[in-house]
Amino acid sequence: MRPSGIFKRFSSLRFAGAVLIAMHGTFLLLSSRFSPGHPLAERPVFRLVVLELSAGLVWLLASRSATRSGGTRSDLIYMIAAGVVLRAILLFSTPVLEDDFRRYLWDGAVTAHGHSPYAYAPQEIPAAGSPGNGSEDFRLLAQEGRDVLGNINHPALRTIYPPLAQGIFALAHLMAPWSLTAWRLVLLLFDSATLALILLLLRHLRRPPSLALIYWWCPLLIMQSVNGAHMDVLALPFVTGALFLALKKTPVWAAACIALAAGIKLWPLVLLPFLFRPLLSAPRKMLAAGAVAAGIFVLLMAPAIQGITGTASGFMAYAQGWEMNDALFMALRSGIQLLSGDPARAASATRIITLGLLAGWVLWLARRPAVSGEELAERMLLAVAGLFLLSPAQFPWYTLWMLPLLALRPRGSLLLLIGLMPLYYLNFYFYARGQNAVFNQGIVWLEYVPVWILLIRETVRRKELRYEAG
């Protein structure tokens, strides 16, 4: 069979779904080798990365096919059913190289018992306060959840997660205390709601429903939200809901949705300019939308104020010092450090510069109203992509923020970015062998250089098409 025939075969919906199911079955078997009892150097990290890159290639080919054909009703049913199977396979898998879920389980327990998760860092819990302030409850919680509490990452830092996320953590705890499966089921609920809203948006935009495959079959999404149990999927229904409400000309409700999303994780705030831009000619509506968004956000964030500042603040530690898996930020910081000779000053200056670049990028994208729903989705997508690509911390689960918008407005460069993200896990492979520089100075460029090249090519091509049309 010729290479073109092989690619055509893999892009076939039925065949691609079967291959992805087989790959996720392999992932399930492989995950047992990643239990905490296995030394990091003995875990099959390299095989995991190859498997996920291969699954990403199948997904990219299937996504390419989905953008070229609308598909039938039976294709849609198959797409949804296959996505359910992919998630079911990993529901009871061993988490692979991820442990953030332990923080969620601990925060959920504390919140469910009526205490502030921002009061103490995990390592402070055994000596939490004096009699009368709930210290006995903390002691009992620490005893019940000792396996979770004893293995939380960054135990010296208070939680970074906003209050609405804490409420959802508590919901999982009330369903089944300390249960990773219960937490995964909560994530699947929000994941499914996102799919439903994507299908609703595609129908509203008169786009083929097969495009939902870009979201629903994404191996990175399934790995991060089901196996890794990352909480980022929680904000996605609110973001997609805000876009739908904006297209329905209900800006107040759209702003409320973005405020709720920011109550789970702060990044959706970058999308507010796109909701407010059409309201410049309607000051009353803008004032109402702004008041609603600000009111909801302040109300939601008020419980977190005590945890924002101080040496044990997770928020401050993240804002000031987190850096991982970045390329552009690292290159800019290295250049500034070369000029200044001061690493600390270079790191701070780079954060300020990239924040300014992001603000300029978002304002430029929102400089004029979108003329269609697709254009609005694309601008929001490019804003989130800018946020990710300029960030000092570029974890794979952060790319999930783009997925619902990519299903509405596919863009090859950003699909490729998601497909290449499993390369991040080679960090663990080289770390276990004392070869961190191989990842930090080599692998990250394999992740990002092809994406930047394709982004530039897309931009040039679109300018050429506009020139030819004009």
N, C-alpha and C positions, 0 to 999 in steps of 0.2 A: 504494500500500500504506500502511495506517495505521501510525503509530509503533509501536503494540503489536505489529503484524505483523512489522515490521522487527526488533524486539528478539527476537521468538520465532524468527525465521529465524536470527539470529546465535547464538542459544543452542542451535540444533540441533547435535548432536555432529558429524555428518559435515561440515556446512557450516562450523562454527567451526574444525574442524581444517584444512580446505582454506584458509580465510582466513588462519589463523596460519602455515601453510606458505608461502603467497604473501608474507606480511609478512616472514617470516624470509629469504626469497629476496631481497626488497628490501633488507633489512638487510645481507645479504652484499654486494650491489652497492654500497651506500652506504659500507660499512666501508673500501673501498679509498681513499676520500677522507680517511681519518683516519691515513694513514701519517705517520711522523715528518717526512717531507719537506714536508708541507703545513703552512703557518703556521696557528696555532690560529684566528685570525680568519677564515680561509678554509674551515675545515672546516664541513660542514653540520650543526652541532650542533642548530639549531632543528628541522630536518627529522627528525633522529634522535629527538628528544624527542617530537615529534608522532607518529612511527611507533610508538614504544614505548608511549606513552599509548593509542594506538588498539588496539595488540595487547593491552594490559592490559584494555581495555574488553571486547574479544571474550572474553578469558579469564574475566573476572568474570561475563559472561553465561553462558558455558559452565559455570562453577563453580556458578552459581545453578541451572542445569538439573540438574547432577549431584547436588545436594543434594535434589532433588525427585523423582528417578526412579532406580531401581536400575540400569536398563540391562540389555542382554542380553550373552551371552558374546561375540557378534560385536562389540558396542560396546566391550567391554573390550579385545579384540584390536586393534580400530581405534585406541583411545585409546593403547595401548602403542606400536603401530607408528608412529602420527603423532608421538608424542613422540620416538621414535628418529630419524625424518626431520628434525624440528626441530633436533635436536642435530647431526646429520650435516651439515646445511646450513652451520652456523657453525664446523665443525671446523677449516676452513682459512681462516677470515675474519681480517681485520686487526683486532687489538685496538683497541677504540674508547675513547679517553680513559682507559685504564687501563694501568699499568705495574708493578704490584706483582709480577707474575709474574717479573720479572727478578731480584728478591730471592730468590724461590723457586729459580730456576735456579742462582744463584750459591751459595746455601746448600747446595743439593743437591750441587753439584760439590765443595764443601769437605768436606761430610760423607762423601760417597762415597769421598774420598781419605784418610779416616781422621783428619781434623782437626776441631777444634771450631769451629763456625760462630760461636761467641760470643767468640772470641779477639780478633778485629779488626773494626773498621768498614771498609766497602769502601774508603774513601779512604786507609786506613792500609796497604792491601795492598802497594803498590809498595815500601814500606820495612818489610815485616813481619819484625821480629825480627832475630836474629843467626844465623850459620851453626850448624847442628845442631838448630834448633827447627822445621824444616820450611819455612824461608823459600824454599828453592829450589822446593819444590812449589807454594807460593803464587805464586811468580814465573811458573812455567809455567802454572798455572791462570789467572792474570791475563792471560797472553798468549793462551791458547786462548779464553778467554771475554771478550776485551776489549770486544766489542760489548755484551755483557750488563753487565759490570762498569762500563763507562763511562757507562751510562744508568740505573743504579739510583737510585731516589729516596731522599732523605735519606741520602746516602753517608757523612755524618759520624757516623751512629748504627749501633751494633751491632744485629744482628737481634733481633726481638722474639718470634719464633715458637718455641714449646716443642719439646722434643726429639723427641716422637713425630712431629710434623709434619716435623721435619728428616729423620727416617728415611724418610718418604714422599717428600720432595723428592729424597733420595738414590736412591730406587728409580727415579724418573723419569729421573735422570741416568744410572743404570746401563742403563736401557732404550735411551736415545739421548741422548748428552751434548749439553747446551745446546739441547735440542729443545722448543719450545713445544708441538708436536703430541703428543709423548710425555707431557708433563705434562698436557695436556688429556685424553688417554686414561686416565691414572690417575684424574683427577677424574671421568670418566664411569663408571669402575668403581665408585667410592664412591657416585656419584649413582644408579646402577642398583641397588646394594645397598640404598639407602634406599627406593627404590620397592618392592622386594621385601618389605622389612620393613613398609612401610605397608600393602601388600596383606594381609600376614599379620596385622597388627593389626586391620585392618578386618574380616577374617574372624573373628578372635577376639571382636571386639566386636559381631559380627552386624550390621555396617553395610554398605551397598552398596559394592562395589569401585569403582564409578564415581567415588567421592569422591577416589580417588587422582589423578584429573585435576587437582585443585587443586595438587598438587605437580608432577606430570609435565609439565603443559602451561604452567606459569607462565613467561611471557616474561622476567620479571626473573631468574628462576633460570637460564634458558638463556643470557641475555645475560651474567650475571655469572660463571657457572661454565664456560661454553664459550668465549664470545668474550673476556670479561675475564680468564678463567682464575684467578679468586679461589679461595683454598684453603678457604673456609668450609664447603664441602660435605663436606669430609673428616670432620668431627665428627658429621655427621647420622646415619649408620648406627649409631654407638655410642649416640647419644641415643635413637633409636627402638628400638634393641635393649634398652637399659636399661628403657624403658617396658614392652616386651613381657615381659621377665624379671620385672619387678615384678608384672605381672598374672598371671604364672605362679607367683607366690609363691616366687620364688628371690631374695631380697633381696641376698644376698652377691654373686651374679653381676651383679645390676643395679647395685650400687654399684661393682663392678669396671669395668663398662662406662662409667659416668659418669667414673670416674678416668681411663680411657683417652681419653675424649672431651676431658677437661681437659688431657691431655697433648698435644692438638692445638691447642686454644684454651681459655682459662680459663673462658669464660662458662658451660659446663654445670655448674659447681660450684653455681650458684644452684638447681639441681634436687635436690640431695642431701636437703634437708629433706622433700621429698615422698616420698622412698624410705625415710627413717628414721622418719617419723611413725607408720606402722602398727606399728613395732617397739618403741614405748615400753612396751608390755605384754609384750615378750619381750626382756629385757635381754641375754641371751646372743647372740641373733641380731643385736641392734643392735651389740654389741661386736664380733662377728665381721665384720659388714658394714663397720663403721667402721674396723677394723684393716686389712681388705683394701683399702678405698678409700684410706686414708692411706698404706699401704705402697706401693701401686702408684703413687700420685701423687708421693710423695717419691722413689721410685726413678726415675721418669721425669724429674722436674724437676731432679735432682741435677746433671746436666751443664750446666744453664743458670745455675747459681748465679753463676758468674764474670761473666755478662753482665747481671745484674740491676741492679747499682749502678754509679756513676761517671757522669761528665759525658757519656760517649758511649753510655750505656745507652738503647736504644730503648724498653725497658719503662718506665723512669723518665720519659723524654720524653713518652711516650703518657699515662701516668698523671697527670702534672702539668700538661701544657699542651695536649694535643690537644683541639680544639673545631671542629666542622664540621657544618653542615646541621642544627643543633639549634634547637628552638623553646622548649620548656619550660625547659631549662637556661639558655638565653640570657636568657629573661625573668627568671628567678630571679636570675641573676648581675647583670643590669642593675639590678634592684631593690636588691640588697645593695650594689652599687657606689654607687648614688645615696645610700644612707644612710651608707656608710662613707667614700666619697671616695677609696678606695684600690683600684685595679683588681686588683693582685696578691692582696691580702687577700680581695677579693670572689670571685675565681676559686677560691682555696683553700677558702674557706668554703662556696661553692656545691657543690664536690665532696664535702665532708664531709656537707653536708645531704642531697644527693641519694643518697649512699651509705646514710645513715640511713633515708631514705624507702624505698629499695629493700629494705633489711633488714626494715623494719617490714612492708612489703607482702608479702614472701615468707613471713614468719612468720605473718602474718594468714591468708594463703591456706592454710598448712599447719597451722593451729591445731587442726583435727580431721581424722580419717581420711576419705578419699574413699569414698563408698558404692558407686561403680561405676568401671569402667575409663574410661568417657567423662568422668566428673567428674575423675578423676586427670589425664587428658590435658588437660582444660580448665584446671585449676589450673596445670599446668606451662606451658601456653601463656600464661596471664595473667602468670606470673612472668617469662617471657622477654620478653613485651611490655612489662612494667614496666621491665625492664633496658634495653631499647632506648629507650623513650620518655623515660627519665630520664637517659640517657647524654649527655655533651657531644659525642660523636662519633657521628653517626647516618648512616653510610654505607649505600647501598642494599643492599650484599651482607650487611650485618648482619641485614636483615629475613629472609634465608633461614633463619635459626635457627628462625623460627616456622613455616615451611612444613609440615614433616611433621606437626606438632601441629594445624595448621589443617586438614589433610586429614582428621584424625580428629575434630576438633571445630570445624567452620567457624564463623567469627564475622565478620559483615559489615564491622565497623569495621576489623578488622585485614587483611581481604582488600583493602579500599579503600586502606589504608596502603601495601600492596605495589603496588597498581595506580598510585598517585600517585608512587611513588619515582623514576621517570624524570625528574621535575621537577628532581632534584638536578643533572642534567647541564647545566641552564641556567646553573649557576655558571660553567662554562667559557665559555659564550657571552658573559656579561656581563663576566667577567674579561678576556677578549680585547679588550674595548672600554673598559676602565677604569671599569666601572660596577658594581663589586662590591656596593655598597650596595643596588642593585636586588634582587639575590638575597638578601643577608643580612637585609634588612629587609622584603622583600616576598614573594618566591617561597616562602621556607620556611613562611610562614603559609598559603600555598595548599596546601602539602603536609599540614600538620598540623591546622589548624583544622577542616576537615570530618571528620577522623578523631576528634578529641576530641568534637565535637558528636555524632557517631554513637555513640561509646563511652558518653557520658552518657545518650543516649536508650536504648541497649540496657540499661544498668544500671537506669534508672527503670522500663523496661518489664518487666524480669525481677522487680523488686521488686513491681510491681503484680500480676503473674501469681502470685507466691508468696502475696501477700495474699489474692487471690481464691480460691486453692486452699485457704488456711487458714481 
